[in-house]
Amino acid sequence: MLRIYDTSLQLIRSLRPVVDTIARFDVDLARQMRRAMASITLNIAEGSYARGRNRQALYQVALGSAKETKACLDVAWSFGYLERVDERVLADLGSICAVLYSLVT
């Protein structure tokens, strides 16, 4: 299993209160963000045991979901739902993206 699997779980735990804050303003955005975060972890796990092109496709989906999670944070901040996002959380998200990108290119 990739080490970023554990990082993705930590990301979910760290962003749980952020998603709850977003949900007070925009339930749909919070729901979309939850699905995207779950997709990161689930596709990393599935990709870790897949072979060939399936592995790369699953990691590509996980990367897309990581980018979607970042976009959800950007949208929430832009609408004023969030004051800020912890830099460590953004760093973890960046690390996940970097590893997944290296695996799909």
C-alpha positions as CSV (number, residue, x, y, z in Angstrom):
1,M,0.0,0.0,0.0
2,L,1.3,3.5,-0.8
3,R,2.2,5.7,2.1
4,I,-0.2,8.4,0.8
5,Y,-3.0,6.1,1.7
6,D,-2.4,6.9,5.4
7,T,-2.0,10.6,4.4
8,S,-5.3,10.5,2.6
9,L,-7.0,9.2,5.8
10,Q,-5.3,11.9,7.8
11,L,-6.6,14.4,5.3
12,I,-10.2,13.2,5.8
13,R,-9.8,13.5,9.6
14,S,-8.3,17.0,9.3
15,L,-10.9,18.3,6.9
16,R,-13.9,16.8,8.8
17,P,-14.6,20.1,10.7
18,V,-14.0,22.1,7.5
19,V,-16.7,20.1,5.7
20,D,-19.0,20.6,8.6
21,T,-18.5,24.4,8.4
22,I,-19.1,24.3,4.6
23,A,-22.3,22.3,5.1
24,R,-23.8,25.1,7.2
25,F,-23.6,27.3,4.1
26,D,-23.8,24.8,1.2
27,V,-24.9,21.2,1.7
28,D,-24.2,20.3,-1.9
29,L,-20.7,21.5,-1.9
30,A,-20.0,19.7,1.4
31,R,-21.4,16.5,0.0
32,Q,-19.3,16.8,-3.2
33,M,-16.2,17.4,-1.1
34,R,-16.9,14.3,1.1
35,R,-17.3,12.2,-2.0
36,A,-14.1,13.5,-3.5
37,M,-12.1,12.9,-0.3
38,A,-13.5,9.4,0.0
39,S,-12.7,8.8,-3.7
40,I,-9.0,9.7,-3.1
41,T,-8.6,7.0,-0.4
42,L,-10.7,4.3,-2.1
43,N,-9.0,4.6,-5.4
44,I,-5.5,4.6,-3.9
45,A,-6.4,1.4,-2.0
46,E,-7.9,-0.2,-5.1
47,G,-5.1,0.9,-7.3
48,S,-2.5,-0.6,-4.9
49,Y,-3.8,-4.1,-5.7
50,A,-4.6,-3.6,-9.4
51,R,-2.4,-4.5,-12.3
52,G,-1.4,-2.8,-15.5
53,R,-3.6,-0.1,-17.0
54,N,-6.2,-0.6,-14.3
55,R,-3.7,0.6,-11.7
56,Q,-2.9,3.7,-13.6
57,A,-6.6,4.5,-14.3
58,L,-7.4,4.2,-10.6
59,Y,-4.5,6.4,-9.6
60,Q,-5.7,8.9,-12.2
61,V,-9.2,9.0,-10.7
62,A,-7.6,9.5,-7.2
63,L,-5.6,12.4,-8.6
64,G,-8.7,14.0,-10.1
65,S,-10.5,13.6,-6.8
66,A,-7.6,15.2,-5.0
67,K,-7.7,18.1,-7.4
68,E,-11.5,18.3,-6.9
69,T,-11.1,18.4,-3.1
70,K,-8.7,21.4,-3.5
71,A,-11.2,23.1,-5.8
72,C,-13.9,22.6,-3.2
73,L,-11.7,24.3,-0.7
74,D,-11.0,27.1,-3.1
75,V,-14.7,27.6,-3.9
76,A,-15.7,27.5,-0.2
77,W,-13.0,30.2,0.5
78,S,-14.1,32.3,-2.4
79,F,-17.7,32.3,-1.3
80,G,-16.6,33.3,2.2
81,Y,-17.6,30.0,3.9
82,L,-14.0,29.6,5.2
83,E,-11.6,32.1,6.7
84,R,-8.6,29.9,5.9
85,V,-7.4,26.3,5.5
86,D,-4.6,25.0,7.6
87,E,-1.3,25.0,5.6
88,R,-0.5,21.5,6.8
89,V,-3.7,20.2,5.3
90,L,-2.9,21.9,2.0
91,A,0.7,20.4,2.2
92,D,-0.8,16.9,2.7
93,L,-3.1,17.4,-0.3
94,G,-0.2,18.7,-2.4
95,S,1.9,15.6,-1.4
96,I,-0.9,13.3,-2.4
97,C,-1.2,15.0,-5.8
98,A,2.5,14.9,-6.4
99,V,2.8,11.2,-5.7
100,L,-0.2,10.3,-7.8
101,Y,0.9,12.6,-10.6
102,S,4.3,10.8,-10.6
103,L,2.5,7.5,-10.9
104,V,0.3,8.4,-13.8
105,T,2.7,10.2,-16.0
